[in-house]
């Protein structure tokens, strides 16, 4: 710990502190085929409105050193904000925890919350009642539920799931035993920000026409809101624009759709790809390397269609 001082707050005291609302998507994981993760495809995501206390303000009001909280001093480099939940034992540890770079929590645009409401209602037990972390743009595993301790530390969380899970192992690591034997877990950083991605939810030929209706969603990590989504029906040789039909703030998902006139050669069946773009020039990649844990999948969205 950076300081040995500990502050304890009741739930009502937390509720009375600086409250804030953010609409953000919670992205737990997208899974590559033939990995150790449960295969949920690309559907493990939700878009919610969260209300809670600004963690940045909570740290300030807890007396966190001003020269660090001002986000100007070099002392902040290498510091972490650790979250812990001791509500129940986990499969691989007696508690659950995670950490994020302190800079994310202290960034005015980082929007990290200690949340107590979801979509205008108090959190239910399965969503983290009474308090949970909301870390927009970061992997869902960092959004610790039932959080009961927050610590500023020079070390990342020591929890098993932070140290030996949710890391992008290189393709040659094919088993947990290999990762342990070759010390890969300690050599790689934990997954934090999610990659820029898009998903095709629907790709269908409109009856009695030669038009393809395509729609889906896109998300970004910390690179800014999605500014454009494009579609290809020729394996990425050419791309066509779509129309963004919903986007609320920097952290919400982006819903999009379009209609494409199909050439005669592609009327029977085919495959549509989608890619997302951000204002900083970042473009969703065409492919993603396989990794043992199946995390951080960010290849182009893909869906087949037929007459």
Secondary structure as GFF3:
##gff-version 3
##sequence-region A 1 307
A	DSSP	alpha_helix	11	16	.	.	.	ID=ss1
A	DSSP	beta_strand	19	27	.	.	.	ID=ss2
A	DSSP	beta_strand	45	54	.	.	.	ID=ss3
A	DSSP	alpha_helix	55	61	.	.	.	ID=ss4
A	DSSP	alpha_helix	66	69	.	.	.	ID=ss5
A	DSSP	three_ten_helix	74	76	.	.	.	ID=ss6
A	DSSP	beta_strand	80	85	.	.	.	ID=ss7
A	DSSP	beta_strand	96	101	.	.	.	ID=ss8
A	DSSP	alpha_helix	102	106	.	.	.	ID=ss9
A	DSSP	beta_strand	113	118	.	.	.	ID=ss10
A	DSSP	beta_strand	121	122	.	.	.	ID=ss11
A	DSSP	three_ten_helix	125	127	.	.	.	ID=ss12
A	DSSP	beta_strand	132	134	.	.	.	ID=ss13
A	DSSP	three_ten_helix	140	142	.	.	.	ID=ss14
A	DSSP	beta_strand	149	153	.	.	.	ID=ss15
A	DSSP	alpha_helix	160	163	.	.	.	ID=ss16
A	DSSP	alpha_helix	176	181	.	.	.	ID=ss17
A	DSSP	alpha_helix	184	187	.	.	.	ID=ss18
A	DSSP	beta_strand	197	205	.	.	.	ID=ss19
A	DSSP	beta_strand	211	219	.	.	.	ID=ss20
A	DSSP	beta_strand	226	232	.	.	.	ID=ss21
A	DSSP	beta_strand	240	241	.	.	.	ID=ss22
A	DSSP	beta_strand	243	246	.	.	.	ID=ss23
A	DSSP	beta_strand	254	261	.	.	.	ID=ss24
A	DSSP	three_ten_helix	264	266	.	.	.	ID=ss25
A	DSSP	beta_strand	269	278	.	.	.	ID=ss26
A	DSSP	beta_strand	301	306	.	.	.	ID=ss27
###
